[in-house]
């Protein structure tokens, strides 16, 4: 089986190379946003999940490789904002990986898009796994330096959770779940 850590390192190196490469002006873009999600499955039934708000940030970078296709990377955080207490001593779980974004022709200041991606997910010191994500959205040009709009989609998570089987054995098992989300995006993508 492929190591989650090695996969994350390779994805990070490729994203850094893409971000530093000299692409033509207007072919690179960044996107930030917040997602509100409804989740189900064993992975989300942990008691600690109820201590967090169901709103999580997303960061996306991309490079247009053709007129209608961009390749890039997503960084999604979850268990980010606690319902009570201080946010700063907490470390969120993250999912990071490559994403492809397809842009059909835009019209009347609206740019529709669809994304598909997969990545590694990691919680520091506890577990690691995978995330698969599909979404559609639209960006609106309001004459300001950024475009904004909604995005809706679905993601599925699979996490390898350590367990204890008695000395000297330590067992691990896989949990899965999926979520539907609706979010808002800000981008510097020019229409």
Secondary structure, 3 states (H helix, E strand, C coil): CCCHHHHHHHHHHHHHHHHHCCCCCCCEEEEEEEEEEEEEEHHHCCHHHHHECCEEEEEEEEEECCCCEEEEEEEEEECCCECCCCCCCCCCEEEEEEEEEECCCCECCEEEEEEEEEEEEEECCCEEEEEEEEEEEEEEECCCCCEEEEEEEEEEEEEEEECCCCCCCCCEEEEEEEEEEEEEEEECCCC
